[in-house]
Amino acid sequence: MISHENPWRLTLPGLALCVLVINPARAALPLAVEGDELPTLAPMLERVMPAVVNIATTSTLRIRENPLLQDPFFRRFFDLPEPRRRRQTQSLGSGVIIDAGEGLVITNTHVVEKADEITVTLQDARTFSAEVIGTDPDSDVAVIRISAEDLTAITIGDSDRLRVGDFVVAIGNPFGLNQTVTSGIVSALGRSGLGIEGYEDFIQTDASINPGNSGGALVNLRGELVGINTAILAPAGGNVGIGFAIPINMVRELTNQLVKHGRIQRGQLGVYIQDLTPELAQAFGMDRNAGAVISQIVPDSPAARAGLREGDVVTEVNGRRIDDAADLRNAVGLLRVGQEVELIVLRQGRMREITARIDALAQEYRDGAVLHGALAGARFADLPPDRRTRSLQQGVWVEEVDPGSSAWNAGLREQDVIVSANRRPLASVEEFAAAVRGAGTLLLNIRRGDAAFFLAIR
């Protein structure tokens, strides 16, 4: 920025003091900044860019067909060729080297999931095959590994120290254009409720982020990694100055678990929650409208054992302010199993401090074979936010069904929503597991597109 007190002095955040040549005839320009004639981010980028890589993937997708085309008699009658049921697809993304010795690269789950082959290209044009160490679809964080020497790892920053207005730089491979740099500022912090991921606490930035930037680096002017670029808000499909990055502090917690376990071992507090709206605050006689209201306590859960009650309003978790239900879900979702959590709750006008110990999600099942033999071949998840409608707010989402499997033969299909199981309404995969455990016959209430029906599975 240019100082109004001294029009001859120009400074930029994070850069060395500029040496000026004062010319009374016109405004002065810096003579040198870190050896360069003009202010530039080039020295910082020269250190950082070798740690940002291009990721190319090849996947095999199953082609959906009209059921008639699967009938051999129909094909023979109309002399139709044997259908192609699979096709190869390719996609591009970005990644960031965080451990040069181990060859660890962080990226987005959606960049590498279901990939048959993953190829990483470095700044120096070397290419390597990569293996997946672990992925977490709920947060869209993944870790892959390459076997290579002379790698450059990025310096990890502290995303909790970011402020709105801080300058940031996005580095990635948009539209396959390798090693592209864009700059901007932090537009907002703590963005959630967007329906992009299951756990959302995004950094919003106006640094240009486009397709192919996914998994790339968001750095501050010191070259420290503060976020992983993951999504854009662009109705027309291009950049409109609204991009989102996962804070590196969240990524760091998830990465540690992915490297150690290959997956995220999320814990549970054992509560059903909702936002504290102004109407609820008035009904509870509170003078605040920020927090997460506990609407139900799961029996024999950490919340029950800690003494939490229905109607409690959670305002802080481990010193972190809680503004709504999404904040509480994110805070608990990042805690490790067995970790103690300090909660500040508002109960009947008085603040209370309650300590709970996070339990394992013993019923966190995604594989149908674990749930019930008749569901083998299907994979399940909580109903994604972007699939919720005014008439369908909860249920279990059928992510995938293998053709010819038990689940397929029973009638389940991808993108089905299971609303209830054995007449028990479902809000999560955990409730689905409890409803079908040990059951002989399964009675599922299914929503498929605009249709609704019951499916009995023996």
C-alpha positions, 0 to 999 in steps of 0.5 A: 500500500502507499502511505498517505503520510509519505507519498514517496514510500511504498511498502508491501506486506511480507516484503523487505524494506524497499530502497527508493530513489527520490526523483522530485519530478515524479513518484519514486519506484523501488530500486530493489526488493530482494535483488529485483528491480521491482516489487515481486513475489518471484523469490517466494514462488521460486521456493514454493512452486517445486512443491506443487505437482500436477496429478493426472488420473485414469479411471474406468467408469461403468456406463449406465444402460437402458434395461432393454439393451441388457436383454440378449433377445432384444439385441439379436432381434434388432441386430444391435452390437454388444454394448460397451459397458465401461469406458476410460476417463482421464482427469487432472488436478493438483497436489502439494508435497508435504514430506520430501523424505517419504514422498507424501503429497496431499490433494483432494479426494475427488482428484484421486478417488476411483482412479486406476492409475495416478501419475504425478508430474513435478515442476522439473518434468519428472513423472512418477506413479503414485499410490493412495495412502488414504482418503476422506470423502467427508472432508475431501482430503487425500494423501498419496505417495511417490517414490522419488529423490530430490523432492521439495516439501512446502512449509506448513503455516497456521491457518488459524492466524489468517485474517480477512484481508490477508494476501494469499496466492493460489498455485495449481494446474487449472485447465491442465496449465501447469504451474499457474499462479494467481493472487488475491486476498482472504475474502472470508473465513469459516465458510460452511453450510455450502453443501460441498463437503460433509465437513466444511470450514472453508477459507474463501478467497478471490484468488482465481481458482479454476478446474484443475486447481483442486488439491493445489496450494493456497499460500501466504506471502511468506510462502507458507501453506495455509490451505488446499484449494478445493472448490469454486462457486461458479454458475457458468463453470469458470472463476467468478472470484469466489473460491474455497480452500480447506484450512491447513490446520484441518488438513494437518489433523486429517493427514496424520490419521490418514498416514497412520490408519489409511482412513479417518477414525472419527469419534462421536459425542452422541448428540443430535443438534440444530442451530440456535435461531432467534426464535429458539433463543427467545423461547429459551429466554436467551439473549444470544442467537449463536450456538448449537442446540442439543435436541436429543442425547443418544443413550449411553453416549459420551454426551450422556455420561458427561451430563449434557442435557437436551436443550443445552446450547453449546457455545465453545469446544476446546476454546473454539467458538461455536456459532451453529450446528455446523461448527459443532459438527466440524469441531467434533468430527476432527477430534480423535477417538479417546480425546477429551473435549471441553465444552461450554454450554448455556443451560437455563441462563447459566454457563457450565463447563462440561468435559466429555471423552470422544468414543469411536463410531462403532457403527460407522459402516459404509460397506453393505457386507458389514451391515447385512449379508443381503446388502453386500456389494453396496456402499452407503453414506449419510444423505449428502447436503446437495441431495436434500430437498424440502421434502427429503431432509434425511436418509441413507444415500446409496453411493454405489452398487456392484452389478450382480451383487447381492444388493443389486439382485435385491433391487438396490441402485446407485443414488437411492435414498433409504428413508427407513429400515424395518419401519425405523426412520433413518438420519444416518448410516449409524442408525441404518446399522442399528436398524438392520443388525441381526434382522432376518428380513429387511423392509426398506422404504426407498426414494428413487428420483420422484418415486417412493416404494418399499423393498423387502429383502430376505 
